[in-house]
Amino acid sequence: MSQLPHTNRRRFLTDTGMGMTGMAMTSLLFQQGELQASAPGEGRHLAPRAKSVIWIFLIGGLSHLESFDPKPALNKYAGKSIEETPFADTVLNKDKINEVLLDPSKQKRKIYKSLMPLQTGFKHYGESGLEISDWFPHMGSCADDLTLVRSMWTIDNNHGAQLTYHTGRKIT
């Protein structure tokens, strides 16, 4: 059974008051027209250039490591164990061990004895030098028209969180 943190009267009143303040502020700003929707085209400091977007969402699909996000260290340390790489302290850090080695039932996962290399090569394309897998040779011709987001991350180590993020639905 989970334990809820102890909340005293002062904390309860503070949190409730802040919530009510937020609701009152929203109502006042809406009445003054501050929260009204702006007319189409207003409020943009740059004109949009994209006419369309192709969103590729492959849950359980193609690995990012073998499509658009190469990690040369995988090839460099292929055949070695994690302990034999400079990344052992990061991967086997006791604070992160539950995220890396345990599944949701708190059972140890099967750990591979050695790192596997990437299964494909990469080439630099376009003026931007975007690295694209050899599996997508024709995408190289439009490399300068592509945008890749590599800054997203999560502390969740399963696909369920990504499905919820992209679709708003939870796996049940």
Biotite code that builds the C-alpha atoms (Angstrom):
import biotite.structure as struc

atoms = struc.array([
    struc.Atom([0.000, 0.000, 0.000], chain_id="A", res_id=1, res_name="MET", atom_name="CA", element="C"),
    struc.Atom([1.466, 3.374, -0.944], chain_id="A", res_id=2, res_name="SER", atom_name="CA", element="C"),
    struc.Atom([2.008, 6.018, 1.678], chain_id="A", res_id=3, res_name="GLN", atom_name="CA", element="C"),
    struc.Atom([0.835, 9.536, 0.896], chain_id="A", res_id=4, res_name="LEU", atom_name="CA", element="C"),
    struc.Atom([3.052, 12.333, 2.163], chain_id="A", res_id=5, res_name="PRO", atom_name="CA", element="C"),
    struc.Atom([1.785, 13.968, 5.334], chain_id="A", res_id=6, res_name="HIS", atom_name="CA", element="C"),
    struc.Atom([0.048, 17.267, 4.619], chain_id="A", res_id=7, res_name="THR", atom_name="CA", element="C"),
    struc.Atom([-0.518, 19.720, 7.421], chain_id="A", res_id=8, res_name="ASN", atom_name="CA", element="C"),
    struc.Atom([-3.260, 22.334, 7.579], chain_id="A", res_id=9, res_name="ARG", atom_name="CA", element="C"),
    struc.Atom([-0.994, 25.203, 6.525], chain_id="A", res_id=10, res_name="ARG", atom_name="CA", element="C"),
    struc.Atom([0.232, 23.337, 3.434], chain_id="A", res_id=11, res_name="ARG", atom_name="CA", element="C"),
    struc.Atom([-3.337, 22.361, 2.487], chain_id="A", res_id=12, res_name="PHE", atom_name="CA", element="C"),
    struc.Atom([-4.577, 25.965, 2.732], chain_id="A", res_id=13, res_name="LEU", atom_name="CA", element="C"),
    struc.Atom([-1.572, 27.265, 0.787], chain_id="A", res_id=14, res_name="THR", atom_name="CA", element="C"),
    struc.Atom([-2.050, 24.776, -2.053], chain_id="A", res_id=15, res_name="ASP", atom_name="CA", element="C"),
    struc.Atom([-5.808, 25.333, -2.180], chain_id="A", res_id=16, res_name="THR", atom_name="CA", element="C"),
    struc.Atom([-5.367, 29.104, -2.145], chain_id="A", res_id=17, res_name="GLY", atom_name="CA", element="C"),
    struc.Atom([-2.886, 28.972, -5.014], chain_id="A", res_id=18, res_name="MET", atom_name="CA", element="C"),
    struc.Atom([-5.297, 26.848, -7.030], chain_id="A", res_id=19, res_name="GLY", atom_name="CA", element="C"),
    struc.Atom([-8.181, 29.253, -6.423], chain_id="A", res_id=20, res_name="MET", atom_name="CA", element="C"),
    struc.Atom([-5.936, 32.210, -7.279], chain_id="A", res_id=21, res_name="THR", atom_name="CA", element="C"),
    struc.Atom([-5.089, 30.601, -10.603], chain_id="A", res_id=22, res_name="GLY", atom_name="CA", element="C"),
    struc.Atom([-8.743, 30.030, -11.446], chain_id="A", res_id=23, res_name="MET", atom_name="CA", element="C"),
    struc.Atom([-9.679, 33.606, -10.465], chain_id="A", res_id=24, res_name="ALA", atom_name="CA", element="C"),
    struc.Atom([-6.787, 35.044, -12.496], chain_id="A", res_id=25, res_name="MET", atom_name="CA", element="C"),
    struc.Atom([-7.835, 33.045, -15.552], chain_id="A", res_id=26, res_name="THR", atom_name="CA", element="C"),
    struc.Atom([-11.407, 34.321, -15.274], chain_id="A", res_id=27, res_name="SER", atom_name="CA", element="C"),
    struc.Atom([-10.287, 37.958, -14.894], chain_id="A", res_id=28, res_name="LEU", atom_name="CA", element="C"),
    struc.Atom([-7.873, 37.783, -17.825], chain_id="A", res_id=29, res_name="LEU", atom_name="CA", element="C"),
    struc.Atom([-10.530, 36.174, -20.015], chain_id="A", res_id=30, res_name="PHE", atom_name="CA", element="C"),
    struc.Atom([-13.057, 38.918, -19.165], chain_id="A", res_id=31, res_name="GLN", atom_name="CA", element="C"),
    struc.Atom([-10.486, 41.582, -20.084], chain_id="A", res_id=32, res_name="GLN", atom_name="CA", element="C"),
    struc.Atom([-9.845, 39.902, -23.418], chain_id="A", res_id=33, res_name="GLY", atom_name="CA", element="C"),
    struc.Atom([-6.280, 38.881, -22.607], chain_id="A", res_id=34, res_name="GLU", atom_name="CA", element="C"),
    struc.Atom([-7.024, 35.191, -23.098], chain_id="A", res_id=35, res_name="LEU", atom_name="CA", element="C"),
    struc.Atom([-9.187, 35.558, -26.186], chain_id="A", res_id=36, res_name="GLN", atom_name="CA", element="C"),
    struc.Atom([-8.001, 33.700, -29.252], chain_id="A", res_id=37, res_name="ALA", atom_name="CA", element="C"),
    struc.Atom([-6.085, 35.961, -31.612], chain_id="A", res_id=38, res_name="SER", atom_name="CA", element="C"),
    struc.Atom([-7.155, 36.356, -35.204], chain_id="A", res_id=39, res_name="ALA", atom_name="CA", element="C"),
    struc.Atom([-5.483, 34.023, -37.699], chain_id="A", res_id=40, res_name="PRO", atom_name="CA", element="C"),
    struc.Atom([-2.039, 35.319, -38.621], chain_id="A", res_id=41, res_name="GLY", atom_name="CA", element="C"),
    struc.Atom([-1.700, 37.585, -35.578], chain_id="A", res_id=42, res_name="GLU", atom_name="CA", element="C"),
    struc.Atom([1.010, 37.099, -33.037], chain_id="A", res_id=43, res_name="GLY", atom_name="CA", element="C"),
    struc.Atom([3.551, 35.371, -35.280], chain_id="A", res_id=44, res_name="ARG", atom_name="CA", element="C"),
    struc.Atom([6.980, 36.911, -35.456], chain_id="A", res_id=45, res_name="HIS", atom_name="CA", element="C"),
    struc.Atom([8.057, 34.687, -38.366], chain_id="A", res_id=46, res_name="LEU", atom_name="CA", element="C"),
    struc.Atom([5.959, 33.521, -41.268], chain_id="A", res_id=47, res_name="ALA", atom_name="CA", element="C"),
    struc.Atom([5.718, 29.731, -41.391], chain_id="A", res_id=48, res_name="PRO", atom_name="CA", element="C"),
    struc.Atom([7.510, 28.178, -44.356], chain_id="A", res_id=49, res_name="ARG", atom_name="CA", element="C"),
    struc.Atom([6.440, 24.544, -44.091], chain_id="A", res_id=50, res_name="ALA", atom_name="CA", element="C"),
    struc.Atom([3.457, 23.580, -46.185], chain_id="A", res_id=51, res_name="LYS", atom_name="CA", element="C"),
    struc.Atom([3.174, 20.128, -44.651], chain_id="A", res_id=52, res_name="SER", atom_name="CA", element="C"),
    struc.Atom([4.737, 17.881, -42.039], chain_id="A", res_id=53, res_name="VAL", atom_name="CA", element="C"),
    struc.Atom([5.297, 14.146, -42.205], chain_id="A", res_id=54, res_name="ILE", atom_name="CA", element="C"),
    struc.Atom([5.316, 12.739, -38.681], chain_id="A", res_id=55, res_name="TRP", atom_name="CA", element="C"),
    struc.Atom([6.971, 9.326, -38.363], chain_id="A", res_id=56, res_name="ILE", atom_name="CA", element="C"),
    struc.Atom([5.988, 7.571, -35.154], chain_id="A", res_id=57, res_name="PHE", atom_name="CA", element="C"),
    struc.Atom([7.100, 3.958, -34.997], chain_id="A", res_id=58, res_name="LEU", atom_name="CA", element="C"),
    struc.Atom([6.356, 2.439, -31.617], chain_id="A", res_id=59, res_name="ILE", atom_name="CA", element="C"),
    struc.Atom([8.381, -0.724, -31.460], chain_id="A", res_id=60, res_name="GLY", atom_name="CA", element="C"),
    struc.Atom([9.487, -0.034, -35.006], chain_id="A", res_id=61, res_name="GLY", atom_name="CA", element="C"),
    struc.Atom([12.788, 0.857, -36.565], chain_id="A", res_id=62, res_name="LEU", atom_name="CA", element="C"),
    struc.Atom([15.552, 1.732, -34.126], chain_id="A", res_id=63, res_name="SER", atom_name="CA", element="C"),
    struc.Atom([16.576, 5.380, -34.020], chain_id="A", res_id=64, res_name="HIS", atom_name="CA", element="C"),
    struc.Atom([20.173, 4.147, -33.793], chain_id="A", res_id=65, res_name="LEU", atom_name="CA", element="C"),
    struc.Atom([19.922, 2.574, -37.239], chain_id="A", res_id=66, res_name="GLU", atom_name="CA", element="C"),
    struc.Atom([17.912, 5.234, -39.037], chain_id="A", res_id=67, res_name="SER", atom_name="CA", element="C"),
    struc.Atom([18.752, 8.859, -38.176], chain_id="A", res_id=68, res_name="PHE", atom_name="CA", element="C"),
    struc.Atom([20.660, 8.839, -34.868], chain_id="A", res_id=69, res_name="ASP", atom_name="CA", element="C"),
    struc.Atom([23.955, 6.938, -35.221], chain_id="A", res_id=70, res_name="PRO", atom_name="CA", element="C"),
    struc.Atom([26.085, 6.219, -32.172], chain_id="A", res_id=71, res_name="LYS", atom_name="CA", element="C"),
    struc.Atom([29.637, 5.504, -33.405], chain_id="A", res_id=72, res_name="PRO", atom_name="CA", element="C"),
    struc.Atom([30.604, 4.292, -29.925], chain_id="A", res_id=73, res_name="ALA", atom_name="CA", element="C"),
    struc.Atom([28.456, 1.184, -30.487], chain_id="A", res_id=74, res_name="LEU", atom_name="CA", element="C"),
    struc.Atom([30.720, 0.142, -33.352], chain_id="A", res_id=75, res_name="ASN", atom_name="CA", element="C"),
    struc.Atom([33.852, 1.190, -31.488], chain_id="A", res_id=76, res_name="LYS", atom_name="CA", element="C"),
    struc.Atom([33.028, -0.966, -28.450], chain_id="A", res_id=77, res_name="TYR", atom_name="CA", element="C"),
    struc.Atom([31.221, -3.798, -30.300], chain_id="A", res_id=78, res_name="ALA", atom_name="CA", element="C"),
    struc.Atom([31.975, -7.179, -28.773], chain_id="A", res_id=79, res_name="GLY", atom_name="CA", element="C"),
    struc.Atom([32.964, -5.681, -25.416], chain_id="A", res_id=80, res_name="LYS", atom_name="CA", element="C"),
    struc.Atom([30.942, -5.782, -22.224], chain_id="A", res_id=81, res_name="SER", atom_name="CA", element="C"),
    struc.Atom([29.566, -2.581, -20.706], chain_id="A", res_id=82, res_name="ILE", atom_name="CA", element="C"),
    struc.Atom([32.165, -2.876, -17.946], chain_id="A", res_id=83, res_name="GLU", atom_name="CA", element="C"),
    struc.Atom([34.939, -2.647, -20.583], chain_id="A", res_id=84, res_name="GLU", atom_name="CA", element="C"),
    struc.Atom([33.724, 0.707, -21.915], chain_id="A", res_id=85, res_name="THR", atom_name="CA", element="C"),
    struc.Atom([34.067, 4.246, -20.513], chain_id="A", res_id=86, res_name="PRO", atom_name="CA", element="C"),
    struc.Atom([30.271, 4.237, -20.025], chain_id="A", res_id=87, res_name="PHE", atom_name="CA", element="C"),
    struc.Atom([30.182, 1.621, -17.251], chain_id="A", res_id=88, res_name="ALA", atom_name="CA", element="C"),
    struc.Atom([29.817, 4.229, -14.492], chain_id="A", res_id=89, res_name="ASP", atom_name="CA", element="C"),
    struc.Atom([26.874, 5.851, -16.263], chain_id="A", res_id=90, res_name="THR", atom_name="CA", element="C"),
    struc.Atom([24.987, 2.707, -17.222], chain_id="A", res_id=91, res_name="VAL", atom_name="CA", element="C"),
    struc.Atom([25.654, 0.768, -14.041], chain_id="A", res_id=92, res_name="LEU", atom_name="CA", element="C"),
    struc.Atom([25.187, 3.746, -11.690], chain_id="A", res_id=93, res_name="ASN", atom_name="CA", element="C"),
    struc.Atom([23.394, 2.542, -8.555], chain_id="A", res_id=94, res_name="LYS", atom_name="CA", element="C"),
    struc.Atom([20.941, 5.460, -8.763], chain_id="A", res_id=95, res_name="ASP", atom_name="CA", element="C"),
    struc.Atom([19.907, 4.396, -12.279], chain_id="A", res_id=96, res_name="LYS", atom_name="CA", element="C"),
    struc.Atom([20.185, 0.642, -11.912], chain_id="A", res_id=97, res_name="ILE", atom_name="CA", element="C"),
    struc.Atom([16.412, 0.202, -11.576], chain_id="A", res_id=98, res_name="ASN", atom_name="CA", element="C"),
    struc.Atom([15.830, 2.039, -14.850], chain_id="A", res_id=99, res_name="GLU", atom_name="CA", element="C"),
    struc.Atom([18.398, -0.027, -16.725], chain_id="A", res_id=100, res_name="VAL", atom_name="CA", element="C"),
    struc.Atom([18.354, -3.538, -15.312], chain_id="A", res_id=101, res_name="LEU", atom_name="CA", element="C"),
    struc.Atom([14.880, -4.065, -13.876], chain_id="A", res_id=102, res_name="LEU", atom_name="CA", element="C"),
    struc.Atom([11.589, -4.564, -15.624], chain_id="A", res_id=103, res_name="ASP", atom_name="CA", element="C"),
    struc.Atom([8.327, -3.234, -14.075], chain_id="A", res_id=104, res_name="PRO", atom_name="CA", element="C"),
    struc.Atom([7.972, -6.392, -11.963], chain_id="A", res_id=105, res_name="SER", atom_name="CA", element="C"),
    struc.Atom([11.389, -5.587, -10.407], chain_id="A", res_id=106, res_name="LYS", atom_name="CA", element="C"),
    struc.Atom([12.929, -8.683, -11.990], chain_id="A", res_id=107, res_name="GLN", atom_name="CA", element="C"),
    struc.Atom([16.390, -8.464, -13.520], chain_id="A", res_id=108, res_name="LYS", atom_name="CA", element="C"),
    struc.Atom([16.324, -8.262, -17.289], chain_id="A", res_id=109, res_name="ARG", atom_name="CA", element="C"),
    struc.Atom([18.402, -10.453, -19.526], chain_id="A", res_id=110, res_name="LYS", atom_name="CA", element="C"),
    struc.Atom([21.622, -8.529, -20.047], chain_id="A", res_id=111, res_name="ILE", atom_name="CA", element="C"),
    struc.Atom([23.633, -9.207, -23.174], chain_id="A", res_id=112, res_name="TYR", atom_name="CA", element="C"),
    struc.Atom([27.222, -10.129, -22.479], chain_id="A", res_id=113, res_name="LYS", atom_name="CA", element="C"),
    struc.Atom([28.594, -7.882, -25.220], chain_id="A", res_id=114, res_name="SER", atom_name="CA", element="C"),
    struc.Atom([27.552, -4.772, -27.115], chain_id="A", res_id=115, res_name="LEU", atom_name="CA", element="C"),
    struc.Atom([26.221, -5.223, -30.624], chain_id="A", res_id=116, res_name="MET", atom_name="CA", element="C"),
    struc.Atom([27.419, -3.025, -33.505], chain_id="A", res_id=117, res_name="PRO", atom_name="CA", element="C"),
    struc.Atom([25.059, -1.012, -35.675], chain_id="A", res_id=118, res_name="LEU", atom_name="CA", element="C"),
    struc.Atom([23.557, -3.159, -38.425], chain_id="A", res_id=119, res_name="GLN", atom_name="CA", element="C"),
    struc.Atom([23.897, -0.484, -41.117], chain_id="A", res_id=120, res_name="THR", atom_name="CA", element="C"),
    struc.Atom([26.236, 2.255, -42.265], chain_id="A", res_id=121, res_name="GLY", atom_name="CA", element="C"),
    struc.Atom([25.648, 6.005, -42.375], chain_id="A", res_id=122, res_name="PHE", atom_name="CA", element="C"),
    struc.Atom([26.541, 8.743, -44.834], chain_id="A", res_id=123, res_name="LYS", atom_name="CA", element="C"),
    struc.Atom([26.541, 12.531, -44.554], chain_id="A", res_id=124, res_name="HIS", atom_name="CA", element="C"),
    struc.Atom([24.088, 14.212, -46.927], chain_id="A", res_id=125, res_name="TYR", atom_name="CA", element="C"),
    struc.Atom([23.409, 17.774, -48.039], chain_id="A", res_id=126, res_name="GLY", atom_name="CA", element="C"),
    struc.Atom([25.003, 21.018, -46.917], chain_id="A", res_id=127, res_name="GLU", atom_name="CA", element="C"),
    struc.Atom([23.827, 20.296, -43.384], chain_id="A", res_id=128, res_name="SER", atom_name="CA", element="C"),
    struc.Atom([25.826, 17.065, -43.271], chain_id="A", res_id=129, res_name="GLY", atom_name="CA", element="C"),
    struc.Atom([22.857, 15.167, -41.880], chain_id="A", res_id=130, res_name="LEU", atom_name="CA", element="C"),
    struc.Atom([23.748, 11.543, -41.168], chain_id="A", res_id=131, res_name="GLU", atom_name="CA", element="C"),
    struc.Atom([21.219, 9.177, -42.725], chain_id="A", res_id=132, res_name="ILE", atom_name="CA", element="C"),
    struc.Atom([21.279, 5.392, -42.686], chain_id="A", res_id=133, res_name="SER", atom_name="CA", element="C"),
    struc.Atom([22.249, 3.423, -45.767], chain_id="A", res_id=134, res_name="ASP", atom_name="CA", element="C"),
    struc.Atom([18.767, 1.936, -45.504], chain_id="A", res_id=135, res_name="TRP", atom_name="CA", element="C"),
    struc.Atom([17.338, 5.273, -46.760], chain_id="A", res_id=136, res_name="PHE", atom_name="CA", element="C"),
    struc.Atom([19.584, 6.276, -49.692], chain_id="A", res_id=137, res_name="PRO", atom_name="CA", element="C"),
    struc.Atom([16.908, 8.380, -51.415], chain_id="A", res_id=138, res_name="HIS", atom_name="CA", element="C"),
    struc.Atom([16.251, 10.479, -48.308], chain_id="A", res_id=139, res_name="MET", atom_name="CA", element="C"),
    struc.Atom([19.739, 11.908, -48.695], chain_id="A", res_id=140, res_name="GLY", atom_name="CA", element="C"),
    struc.Atom([18.573, 13.950, -51.690], chain_id="A", res_id=141, res_name="SER", atom_name="CA", element="C"),
    struc.Atom([16.270, 15.977, -49.428], chain_id="A", res_id=142, res_name="CYS", atom_name="CA", element="C"),
    struc.Atom([18.498, 16.086, -46.325], chain_id="A", res_id=143, res_name="ALA", atom_name="CA", element="C"),
    struc.Atom([18.554, 19.891, -46.224], chain_id="A", res_id=144, res_name="ASP", atom_name="CA", element="C"),
    struc.Atom([14.752, 19.949, -46.164], chain_id="A", res_id=145, res_name="ASP", atom_name="CA", element="C"),
    struc.Atom([14.504, 17.609, -43.145], chain_id="A", res_id=146, res_name="LEU", atom_name="CA", element="C"),
    struc.Atom([14.349, 18.507, -39.478], chain_id="A", res_id=147, res_name="THR", atom_name="CA", element="C"),
    struc.Atom([15.347, 15.948, -36.875], chain_id="A", res_id=148, res_name="LEU", atom_name="CA", element="C"),
    struc.Atom([14.540, 16.459, -33.202], chain_id="A", res_id=149, res_name="VAL", atom_name="CA", element="C"),
    struc.Atom([17.183, 14.750, -31.088], chain_id="A", res_id=150, res_name="ARG", atom_name="CA", element="C"),
    struc.Atom([16.602, 16.655, -27.864], chain_id="A", res_id=151, res_name="SER", atom_name="CA", element="C"),
    struc.Atom([13.607, 14.714, -26.536], chain_id="A", res_id=152, res_name="MET", atom_name="CA", element="C"),
    struc.Atom([14.170, 12.308, -23.664], chain_id="A", res_id=153, res_name="TRP", atom_name="CA", element="C"),
    struc.Atom([12.331, 10.508, -20.911], chain_id="A", res_id=154, res_name="THR", atom_name="CA", element="C"),
    struc.Atom([13.162, 8.804, -17.665], chain_id="A", res_id=155, res_name="ILE", atom_name="CA", element="C"),
    struc.Atom([10.707, 6.054, -18.543], chain_id="A", res_id=156, res_name="ASP", atom_name="CA", element="C"),
    struc.Atom([12.349, 3.008, -20.078], chain_id="A", res_id=157, res_name="ASN", atom_name="CA", element="C"),
    struc.Atom([9.390, 1.447, -21.839], chain_id="A", res_id=158, res_name="ASN", atom_name="CA", element="C"),
    struc.Atom([7.334, 2.143, -24.930], chain_id="A", res_id=159, res_name="HIS", atom_name="CA", element="C"),
    struc.Atom([4.135, 2.823, -23.001], chain_id="A", res_id=160, res_name="GLY", atom_name="CA", element="C"),
    struc.Atom([5.223, 6.333, -22.053], chain_id="A", res_id=161, res_name="ALA", atom_name="CA", element="C"),
    struc.Atom([6.012, 7.199, -25.662], chain_id="A", res_id=162, res_name="GLN", atom_name="CA", element="C"),
    struc.Atom([2.639, 5.889, -26.801], chain_id="A", res_id=163, res_name="LEU", atom_name="CA", element="C"),
    struc.Atom([0.902, 8.019, -24.165], chain_id="A", res_id=164, res_name="THR", atom_name="CA", element="C"),
    struc.Atom([2.959, 11.077, -25.171], chain_id="A", res_id=165, res_name="TYR", atom_name="CA", element="C"),
    struc.Atom([2.152, 10.765, -28.878], chain_id="A", res_id=166, res_name="HIS", atom_name="CA", element="C"),
    struc.Atom([-1.445, 9.546, -28.737], chain_id="A", res_id=167, res_name="THR", atom_name="CA", element="C"),
    struc.Atom([-2.779, 10.523, -25.318], chain_id="A", res_id=168, res_name="GLY", atom_name="CA", element="C"),
    struc.Atom([-3.792, 6.913, -24.651], chain_id="A", res_id=169, res_name="ARG", atom_name="CA", element="C"),
    struc.Atom([-2.322, 4.561, -22.081], chain_id="A", res_id=170, res_name="LYS", atom_name="CA", element="C"),
    struc.Atom([-1.657, 0.905, -22.684], chain_id="A", res_id=171, res_name="ILE", atom_name="CA", element="C"),
    struc.Atom([-3.975, -1.098, -20.460], chain_id="A", res_id=172, res_name="THR", atom_name="CA", element="C"),
])
